[in-house]
Each structure stands twice: as C-alpha cells, then as structure tokens.
C-alpha cells in the first residue's frame, strides 16, 4: 500500500469494540462469526474447500487489532486532520 501511495494512517483512538461491532453488521458475517475476504495477492482470493471467506471469531479479530496497533508505525492522534493535510 505504501509503495502505491495509499493512506496507511490509523487513529490511535480507534474504538476496537465498536469497529468489530460494525464488522459483524456486514452482510457476509453473522451475529457471532466474521467472514473475512482474504487476499493472497492482487486479484487472488483465499479459498478453502470452495469457500471464499475466512471464518473467525470477533474476539480473535480484537486480539489481532490490539497486537497490530501496539507496533504499527502509521498511527495518528487526529486522523481527520492528517487526511486533510495529505490533500
């Protein structure tokens, strides 16, 4: 993404519980399971036994985001201001 000039910023104040709650509302997910579309490469989707989604629990996604955010270098305290300054 960085190589292609795409935005990498994530707000330090991301409400992880709310974010995952929004993911559960997606038409591909159910009330207790997330169905994620995983890409192996550009235009190459993850497939497991003919199923095009990666099933996982909301708790695993929360744990991943917490770990990811602890080391991610593109965090910003004010995402809106950051994005305004990019343009």
N, C-alpha and C positions, 0 to 999 in steps of 0.2 A: 504494500500500500504506500509506504514511504517513497519507494522508487518511482511510483506513478503519480506522486504529488497529492495523494488523497489525505484527508484530515485524519489524524491519529489521536486527537485530544479526547480525553475523558474527564469529566468533572470529578474532582476529589470528593465532593459531597454526594456522589451517586447513592441514592437510596436503593440498596440491593434488594431488599424485600419487595419494594414497590416494582422495581424493574422485573423481577421474576414473576410477580403477580401479573404484570402486563403480558409477559411471555405466555403465561397459562391461558390468557384470553385468545391467543392466536388460534385460528381455525384448525391448525394441524395438531394442536395439543388438546389434552383432556384436563379435567379438574385436578388430577393428581399425577400427571405424567407429561413431560415435554417431548415433543417430536421435533428434533432439530434437523435442518438440512445441512449436511456437512459436505464441504468441497475438498476434494483431493488435489485439484488443480483447476485452472480456468476451464470451465465447461465440462469438468469431470466430477460427477457427484458420487458420494459414498453410496454403496449399495450392499445390503446384507440379506441374502436369501430372497432377492427380488423386492425388498422393502427399501424405499429411498429415504427413510428417516432414521436418525439415531435416537432411540428412546432413552430417556434418562429422567431422574427424579429432580424436582425443584431444589432439594437440599444439596445434591451434587453440583448443580449449577451455581448455587450460592457459594458453596465451598470453593469452587473454581474461581469465581469472580473475586472473592476475598483474597485468595492467594495471588491471582493475577494482578490485582490492584496494589498489592504490597510491594511489587517490584517494577511496575510499569513506569516508564520514564516520561510518558507524554501526558501526565495528569496536569490539570489546571484548576485553579480555585474558582475562576469565573469563566465558564465555557462560552457563554453568550458574548462576553467582551472579547475573548480570544478569537471566536469565529468572526466577529465584526472587524477585528484588526487584520484578519487574513485576507480580506477582500479589498 
